[in-house]
């Protein structure tokens, strides 16, 4: 095939014979797992545009491609025997260089850094890479990946403006400093320095010209404070900053609702961080300042200027009380206070708050969550391993008990070994719950469905996994009314050393047709989708189906409670939350696996 222009092979390919022939007319050569250590000596691809040989035992290719003046893309990812790149000075048209996870690559030859057409360079995962050009002048560079290059200590000097580079990833590399010429990267939009544990300082003027920077990740760095030039980042939307310590075990946060991630983390010492400069970053939507030795006095009084802030992570800090100014953050919906071990009271949260993680706040005694704003998401409050919480404080939290006539959807985790005494249907047969399984309970309500205001589901769970760091644990609670599913509420755990109660309440659902919130009574009036059911239930009955599923955990007991409109009055008269006998006769509990 002397005129072959495209050859693409994927998957395992076995060569027959001792000689391999490749056409010199090839434009595209894509061979996943190319089986040889060298390209054929008689291969002279002067017209080659793209060369891809990922996951191959290739050792050296410089002779073969030295005449490839038209080569634009060179991809040799996961080539574990490649130690040096060929001399790329003979490839003036090269635009893309991908050498990810070449674990033995030590040196990259890039013609002293002058390559005018180079647009994307990926060297992430090259754990032995220690040499780059001393200076670079890649005027068309758009993306540069050096994440995981643990032996790379020095970043090249920047020659002239490189304003087209918008993404630079240096996370978990050995970089111990940045040159003063770094400010020439004026077009940067994303800068990732996460896990640069040797990075102790950066030039103070580093951000002066980066007017487009939107995302700045500086988690687990050796720096103790941010450079003052950060105040020039007028378009900054995401800022993650935390100090590195050897005992640091915090897992990366994922901003996903309604799932929460709980884990054990050790406390360490870090240096005080000054935050006055943050008040000018009015466009920040996500802010992480974990493990920065912060107190409530650390935040400036005009923190309310962060008017777009939605996600705030201030875990592992020294708060005794959260700053009163937090109540002015009108868009704040997510706050992480995990392992703030000095936190005693939790107030001053805005009505927009929908997620609070106070796991491991061992000094927490009192809290108050304001009434919520309308949202299709359930509110989630996590108070696991907060053993100093006053019991009355838990029960007086808005919407946690039937007496409060709840009008919203929420989920709560708190330390407990029992489900609430007012829960009308309790299931405490621990031997029936097997690890990794799920059980279903159904309730059929007769002609009193017009009085239903909400449904509670409560479960007491404990971690029974023997593999503390390998397996994920989860609990998922599902509700259906007449066969119409409501939004599920799930919790995931990294580790849960003690028993905890998971509590969820549903009072409203979002009607997609009417684009508005509606009480669950509307679903109860609809014709059931379900065909199954006991024969003694009349046609206008309502089926409420609750399902709890769990993995690598044990649910020791759980219960379901249906809140009636008249229940508050009965509770006031009887001194308890138990249903009246007339209502009890109208409810039948059917158990099915």
VOGU-3710 file (C-alpha; in Angstrom, 3 decimals, decimal comma):
1> xxxxxxxxxx> 0,000/0,000/0,000  2,486/2,589/-1,152  -0,126/5,335/-1,504  -1,836/4,776/1,857  -2,616/8,112/3,500  -4,546/7,123/6,627  -3,868/4,222/8,971  -5,818/3,855/12,209  -5,528/0,754/14,381  -6,972/0,330/17,877
11> xxxxxxxxxx> -7,020/-2,581/20,241  -4,511/-5,438/20,309  -2,908/-6,008/16,908  -0,419/-8,812/16,295  2,124/-8,384/13,529  2,946/-11,349/11,306  6,439/-11,604/9,888  9,652/-9,791/10,775  9,276/-6,634/8,713  6,880/-3,746/9,186
21> xxxxxxxxxx> 6,116/-1,472/6,260  4,590/2,007/6,562  3,791/4,122/3,514  5,758/7,336/3,160  2,546/8,958/1,869  0,817/8,692/5,260  -0,904/11,852/6,509  -2,471/10,314/9,640  -0,910/7,476/11,604  -2,970/6,502/14,650
31> xxxxxxxxxx> -1,915/3,209/16,241  -3,039/2,539/19,806  -0,565/0,072/21,297  1,967/0,141/18,462  3,917/-3,049/19,284  7,509/-2,064/18,411  10,092/0,081/20,173  11,043/2,008/16,998  9,461/3,137/13,765  10,783/1,385/10,623
41> xxxxxxxxxx> 14,134/2,765/9,447  12,799/3,119/5,887  9,828/5,222/7,048  10,243/8,869/5,888  6,874/10,555/6,376  7,498/13,971/4,836  3,715/14,504/4,509  2,692/13,269/7,977  0,245/15,623/9,739  -0,681/13,625/12,833
51> xxxxxxxxxx> 1,188/10,875/14,665  -0,473/9,040/17,563  1,167/6,022/19,198  -0,346/5,920/22,710  0,387/3,074/25,142  3,178/1,714/22,977  6,720/0,523/23,898  8,223/3,171/21,636  11,657/4,312/22,835  12,874/6,740/20,205
61> xxxxxxxxxx> 11,332/8,265/17,077  13,545/11,252/16,177  15,048/9,742/13,028  11,670/8,861/11,569  10,018/12,240/12,015  13,011/14,511/11,381  11,750/15,201/7,871  8,101/15,731/8,864  7,855/19,450/8,153  4,057/19,243/8,062
71> xxxxxxxxxx> 3,540/17,445/11,399  0,961/19,298/13,523  0,080/16,785/16,232  2,384/14,435/18,151  0,662/12,233/20,747  2,707/9,636/22,627  0,745/9,351/25,864  1,415/6,452/28,257  4,615/5,415/26,476  6,466/4,177/29,540
81> xxxxxxxxxx> 9,798/3,529/27,776  10,154/7,004/26,294  12,883/8,907/28,165  13,442/11,956/25,974  11,473/13,669/23,252  13,042/14,017/19,826  14,558/17,318/18,816  11,443/19,249/17,901  13,285/22,068/16,119  12,693/20,229/12,833
91> xxxxxxxxxx> 8,913/20,398/13,374  8,067/24,054/12,729  4,334/23,348/12,248  3,840/21,457/15,525  0,640/22,617/17,279  -0,185/19,831/19,755  2,256/17,884/21,923  0,662/15,249/24,161  2,986/13,171/26,342  0,741/12,467/29,344
101> xxxxxxxxxx> 1,819/9,764/31,785  5,119/8,986/30,126  6,412/7,899/33,522  10,099/7,652/32,509  10,275/10,862/30,503  13,093/13,026/31,871  13,683/15,745/29,294  11,691/17,633/26,664  13,589/19,157/23,737  11,686/22,223/22,616
111> xxxxxxxxxx> 14,345/24,235/20,819  15,089/26,544/23,756  11,399/27,206/24,104  10,825/28,974/20,787  7,918/27,344/18,991  5,587/29,888/17,455  2,715/27,543/16,480  2,544/25,349/19,577  -0,973/25,598/21,016  -1,435/22,701/23,468
121> xxxxxxxxxx> 1,217/20,968/25,550  0,276/18,112/27,884  2,997/16,678/30,110  0,793/15,840/33,094  1,662/12,649/34,934  5,319/12,623/33,790  6,587/11,861/37,278  10,314/11,882/36,349  10,287/15,010/34,212  12,828/17,436/35,640
131> xxxxxxxxxx> 13,963/19,501/32,646  12,069/22,058/30,601  13,494/24,899/28,496  14,821/27,718/30,667  12,587/30,130/28,807  9,571/29,826/26,542  8,042/32,098/23,951  5,042/30,160/22,721  2,881/33,019/21,535  0,026/30,752/20,401
141> xxxxxxxxxx> -0,039/28,485/23,448  -3,585/27,991/24,797  -3,241/25,096/27,292  -0,243/23,930/29,318  -0,511/20,865/31,585  2,207/19,976/34,095  0,061/18,411/36,820  1,732/15,560/38,682  5,282/16,402/37,515  6,631/15,909/41,033
151> xxxxxxxxxx> 10,309/16,336/40,097  9,837/19,535/38,146  10,987/22,340/40,441  11,398/25,352/38,143  8,884/26,944/35,823  10,388/28,501/32,658  10,883/32,239/32,282  8,267/33,890/30,058  9,729/35,768/27,104  7,377/38,507/25,918
161> xxxxxxxxxx> 3,603/38,421/26,184  1,828/35,055/26,068  -1,688/36,469/26,282  -3,325/33,514/24,500  -2,549/31,032/27,273  -5,811/30,692/29,204  -5,356/27,391/31,122  -2,282/26,469/33,158  -2,290/23,349/35,333  0,578/22,874/37,803
171> xxxxxxxxxx> -1,303/20,875/40,443  0,656/18,329/42,523  3,925/19,262/40,851  7,296/19,975/42,492  7,258/23,663/41,566  8,828/25,632/44,419  8,483/29,111/42,962  7,257/31,148/40,022  9,393/33,627/38,064  8,602/37,343/38,128
181> xxxxxxxxxx> 7,953/37,119/34,376  4,882/35,005/35,220  2,855/38,216/35,090  3,220/38,163/31,295  0,543/35,437/31,206  -2,073/38,151/31,045  -4,682/35,995/29,284  -4,930/33,310/31,976  -8,461/32,270/32,913  -7,681/29,112/34,939
191> xxxxxxxxxx> -4,621/28,667/37,172  -4,324/25,423/39,138  -1,622/25,200/41,833  -3,410/22,603/43,961  -1,066/20,385/45,952  2,131/22,321/45,175  3,494/21,492/48,592  6,860/23,194/47,968  5,353/26,462/46,773  6,102/28,845/49,668
201> xxxxxxxxxx> 5,744/32,181/47,938  5,027/33,823/44,612  5,900/37,293/43,299  3,683/39,897/44,894  2,816/41,379/41,497  1,884/38,037/39,978  -1,797/38,883/39,425  -1,491/42,546/38,432  -2,079/41,932/34,717  -4,337/38,870/34,882
211> xxxxxxxxxx> -7,595/40,712/34,294  -9,298/37,626/32,823  -8,499/35,129/35,589  -11,712/33,397/36,609  -10,606/30,292/38,560  -7,689/30,142/41,016  -6,953/26,869/42,821  -4,320/27,052/45,584  -5,266/24,214/47,916  -2,596/22,497/50,013
221> xxxxxxxxxx> 0,234/24,869/49,146  3,080/25,859/51,463  2,102/29,536/51,227  0,700/31,144/54,353  -0,986/34,096/52,690  -2,173/35,293/49,329  -0,248/37,966/47,399  -1,731/41,438/47,660  -2,103/41,646/43,860  -5,106/39,324/44,150
231> xxxxxxxxxx> -7,248/42,439/44,589  -6,704/43,154/40,880  -8,609/40,001/39,865  -11,888/41,731/39,186  -13,343/38,755/37,268  -12,323/36,064/39,750  -15,240/33,699/40,293  -13,640/30,689/42,037  -10,950/30,888/44,724  -9,737/27,818/46,631
241> xxxxxxxxxx> -6,959/28,359/49,154  -5,663/26,204/51,988  -2,353/25,712/53,743  -0,461/22,429/53,434  0,502/20,367/56,453  1,894/16,846/56,626  -1,091/15,630/58,611  -3,557/17,078/56,113  -6,057/14,412/55,066  -8,930/16,451/53,694
251> xxxxxxxxxx> -10,665/15,006/50,677  -11,525/17,158/47,697  -14,956/18,731/47,947  -17,465/18,259/45,189  -20,192/20,834/45,080  -23,068/18,467/44,438  -26,446/18,586/46,093  -28,205/16,853/47,679  -25,254/14,512/48,400  -22,895/15,309/51,266
261> xxxxxxxxxx> -19,424/13,952/51,902  -18,298/13,277/55,452  -14,772/12,324/56,449  -12,328/12,413/59,329  -9,582/15,015/59,143  -6,852/15,867/61,602  -6,302/19,299/62,975  -3,008/21,082/62,381  -1,346/24,451/62,819  -1,198/27,103/60,118
271> xxxxxxxxxx> -0,447/30,791/59,882  -2,996/33,562/60,157  -4,411/34,665/56,817  -5,350/38,265/56,127  -8,606/38,594/54,206  -9,068/42,341/53,789  -8,051/42,026/50,139  -10,910/39,608/49,436  -13,641/42,180/49,958  -12,959/43,652/46,526
281> xxxxxxxxxx> -13,554/40,357/44,700  -17,209/41,096/44,102  -17,657/38,407/41,401  -16,517/35,417/43,464  -19,128/32,647/43,513  -17,069/29,845/45,136  -14,629/30,510/47,967  -12,620/27,920/49,877  -10,445/29,009/52,809  -10,035/25,744/54,704
291> xxxxxxxxxx> -7,328/25,179/57,322  -6,226/28,835/57,381  -6,403/29,397/61,172  -9,256/31,851/60,701  -11,427/33,315/63,451  -14,558/35,419/63,149  -12,407/38,565/63,436  -10,424/37,543/60,346  -13,194/38,507/57,939  -13,523/42,175/56,965
301> xxxxxxxxxx> -16,708/43,997/57,909  -17,579/44,524/54,248  -17,603/40,796/53,461  -21,130/41,464/52,212  -19,530/42,940/49,082  -19,178/39,320/47,900  -22,712/39,653/46,633  -22,474/36,668/44,215  -20,967/34,187/46,701  -22,856/30,871/46,588
311> xxxxxxxxxx> -20,393/28,299/47,987  -18,200/28,908/51,046  -15,794/26,365/52,569  -14,206/27,543/55,824  -13,676/24,087/57,327  -10,911/23,339/59,834  -10,694/26,900/61,148  -10,885/28,433/64,622  -14,332/30,017/64,657  -16,123/30,254/67,982
321> xxxxxxxxxx> -19,044/31,986/66,251  -19,402/32,594/62,535  -19,130/36,292/61,611  -22,373/38,232/61,947  -21,723/39,709/58,501  -22,439/36,312/56,896  -26,150/37,034/57,161  -25,686/39,680/54,445  -24,454/37,133/51,887  -27,821/37,020/50,149
331> xxxxxxxxxx> -26,925/34,318/47,621  -25,004/31,999/49,921  -26,515/28,538/49,565  -23,700/26,174/50,656  -21,416/26,474/53,694  -18,888/23,931/54,959  -17,771/24,250/58,594  -16,530/20,685/58,926  -14,124/20,138/61,829  -14,258/23,717/63,071
341> xxxxxxxxxx> -13,606/22,284/66,517  -13,942/25,589/68,385  -17,343/26,480/66,917  -19,903/26,825/69,725  -22,854/28,602/68,105  -24,092/28,663/64,557  -26,256/31,648/63,701  -26,117/34,592/61,269  -26,883/32,489/58,212  -28,917/34,075/55,399
351> xxxxxxxxxx> -32,346/32,729/54,326  -30,786/31,521/51,059  -28,791/28,804/52,865  -29,630/25,287/51,710  -26,654/23,193/52,773  -24,809/23,299/56,104  -22,020/20,827/56,902  -20,985/21,039/60,569  -19,675/17,471/60,803  -17,125/17,075/63,605
361> xxxxxxxxxx> -17,784/20,473/65,229  -17,250/18,907/68,635  -17,864/22,153/70,606  -21,119/23,086/68,874  -23,911/23,632/71,400  -26,533/25,755/69,696  -27,606/26,632/66,183  -30,363/28,396/64,314  -31,274/27,963/60,650  -33,525/30,692/59,207
371> xxxxxxxxxx> -36,690/30,009/57,248  -35,851/29,092/53,705  -36,442/30,628/50,337  -38,326/28,606/47,726  -36,157/26,113/45,866  -36,691/22,728/44,163  -33,801/21,280/46,223  -34,133/19,892/49,712  -32,257/21,651/52,473  -29,498/19,590/54,086
381> xxxxxxxxxx> -28,084/20,085/57,589  -25,249/17,876/58,846  -24,497/17,786/62,584  -22,943/14,323/62,883  -20,380/13,899/65,669  -21,549/17,152/67,279  -22,017/15,489/70,662  -22,411/18,696/72,704  -25,619/19,694/70,963  -28,447/20,148/73,431
391> xxxxxxxxxx> -31,250/17,678/72,701  -33,911/20,365/72,959  -32,011/22,414/70,438  -32,250/19,610/67,901  -35,979/19,192/68,411  -36,642/22,931/68,229  -34,959/23,352/64,898  -37,449/24,726/62,337  -39,475/21,935/60,745  -37,823/19,046/62,572
401> xxxxxxxxxx> -40,994/17,941/64,391  -44,692/17,715/63,505  -45,586/20,468/65,997  -43,969/23,079/63,763  -46,324/22,326/60,826  -43,415/22,034/58,328  -43,858/23,576/54,909  -40,554/22,633/53,259  -38,333/19,704/52,241  -35,190/19,022/54,219
411> xxxxxxxxxx> -32,719/16,389/55,422  -30,750/16,358/58,682  -27,967/14,186/60,117  -27,276/14,338/63,852  -25,766/12,025/66,494  -28,469/9,713/67,842  -29,175/6,083/68,613  -32,980/6,327/68,529  -35,563/7,674/66,136  -37,855/10,412/67,550
421> xxxxxxxxxx> -40,485/9,289/70,036  -43,263/10,892/68,006  -42,581/8,762/64,901  -45,850/6,828/64,450  -44,504/3,768/62,591  -41,193/2,388/63,840  -39,337/-0,605/62,458  -36,610/-1,825/64,805  -35,924/-5,363/63,548  -32,191/-4,996/63,057
431> xxxxxxxxxx> -31,623/-8,576/61,940  -33,770/-7,950/58,840  -31,373/-5,361/57,465  -28,481/-6,777/55,520  -25,482/-4,785/54,357  -25,884/-3,491/50,819  -29,614/-4,222/50,571  -32,727/-2,092/50,429  -36,199/-2,477/51,911  -39,525/-0,974/50,976
441> xxxxxxxxxx> -42,491/0,036/53,132  -45,885/1,120/51,816  -48,661/3,008/53,557  -52,200/3,210/52,237  -54,244/6,117/53,529  -58,047/6,145/53,240  -60,433/9,061/52,808  -58,541/11,370/55,226  -55,833/12,265/52,685  -57,019/15,889/52,604
451> xxxxxxxxxx> -55,438/16,357/56,039  -51,889/15,264/55,132  -49,291/18,036/55,411  -45,980/16,196/55,186  -44,112/12,890/55,398  -41,150/12,130/57,670  -38,687/9,276/57,150  -36,029/8,663/59,803  -33,222/6,066/59,950  -30,489/5,290/62,479
461> xxxxxxxxxx> -27,391/3,995/60,700  -23,853/2,920/61,527  -20,791/2,169/59,422  -20,145/-1,568/59,361  -17,589/-1,645/56,546  -14,230/-3,222/57,311  -12,522/-1,279/54,547  -12,347/2,252/55,928  -10,605/3,924/52,985  -11,721/1,828/50,041
471> xxxxxxxxxx> -15,487/1,572/50,008  -18,087/4,304/49,869  -21,106/4,217/52,133  -24,451/5,593/51,166  -28,026/5,873/52,319  -30,781/6,734/49,845  -34,344/7,566/50,847  -37,032/7,526/48,159  -40,657/8,583/48,325  -43,521/8,012/45,896
481> xxxxxxxxxx> -47,095/9,220/46,129  -49,588/7,339/43,961  -46,623/6,169/41,918  -45,293/9,702/41,295  -41,654/9,908/42,479  -40,500/12,830/44,620  -36,890/14,112/44,583  -34,642/11,561/46,313  -32,445/12,438/49,256  -29,093/10,686/49,470
491> xxxxxxxxxx> -26,099/10,840/51,778  -22,599/9,512/51,113  -20,030/8,936/53,844  -16,267/8,545/53,762  -16,274/7,411/57,372  -18,835/7,371/60,158  -17,397/6,267/63,474  -20,574/6,568/65,549  -24,252/6,000/65,028  -26,158/8,837/63,440
501> xxxxxxxxxx> -29,781/9,553/62,625  -30,739/10,571/59,115  -33,930/12,558/59,010  -35,807/13,653/55,881  -39,083/15,489/55,423  -41,154/16,112/52,301  -43,967/18,647/52,187  -43,785/20,075/48,656  -42,857/19,052/45,157  -42,003/21,040/42,062
511> xxxxxxxxxx> -44,694/20,768/39,404  -42,905/20,803/36,050  -46,114/21,542/34,167  -47,095/24,546/36,267  -43,473/25,607/36,984  -44,225/26,161/40,632  -44,179/24,501/44,049  -47,202/22,517/45,084  -48,090/20,739/48,347  -47,858/16,958/48,234
521> xxxxxxxxxx> -51,621/16,761/48,784  -51,961/17,544/45,057  -50,301/14,232/44,200  -52,552/12,414/46,642  -55,588/13,568/44,719  -54,259/12,251/41,425  -55,299/8,890/40,086  -52,746/6,303/41,230  -50,283/4,915/38,695  -49,968/1,752/40,745
531> xxxxxxxxxx> -52,067/-1,274/39,896  -51,066/-3,326/42,939  -52,490/-2,850/46,427  -54,630/-4,588/49,028  -58,118/-5,494/47,785  -59,801/-3,777/50,745  -58,566/-0,310/49,748  -61,204/1,787/48,014  -60,698/3,590/44,707  -60,056/7,015/46,219
541> xxxxxxxxxx> -57,264/5,723/48,485  -53,765/7,155/48,340  -50,592/5,063/48,177  -47,525/6,484/49,915  -44,455/4,388/49,232  -41,207/4,909/51,167  -37,993/3,096/50,247  -34,654/3,168/52,029  -31,537/1,745/50,437  -28,047/1,538/51,901
551> xxxxxxxxxx> -24,616/0,274/50,930  -21,704/-0,774/53,166  -23,662/0,487/56,156  -26,248/-0,948/58,508  -29,594/0,670/59,182  -30,427/-0,447/62,699  -33,942/0,993/62,846  -36,119/3,380/60,935  -39,579/4,832/60,860  -42,170/6,741/58,849
561> xxxxxxxxxx> -44,498/9,435/60,121  -47,373/11,071/58,228  -48,198/14,533/59,508  -51,889/15,454/59,566  -53,163/19,006/59,576  -54,929/18,482/62,899  -51,903/16,885/64,547  -50,599/20,063/66,140  -53,810/20,568/68,078  -53,797/16,958/69,250
571> xxxxxxxxxx> -50,176/17,260/70,258  -50,909/20,321/72,380  -53,768/18,557/74,170  -52,116/15,151/74,651  -48,539/16,319/75,193  -47,202/13,972/72,523  -47,063/13,581/68,755  -49,056/10,350/68,586  -51,903/10,154/66,075  -55,494/9,863/67,251
581> xxxxxxxxxx> -57,130/6,441/67,199  -59,527/7,338/64,361  -56,632/8,173/62,055  -54,755/5,046/63,051  -57,631/2,871/61,838  -57,394/4,483/58,410  -53,726/3,534/57,938  -52,537/0,098/56,958  -48,850/-0,849/56,937  -47,826/-3,331/54,266
591> xxx> -44,250/-4,717/54,369  -42,554/-6,102/51,254  -38,866/-6,791/50,491
//
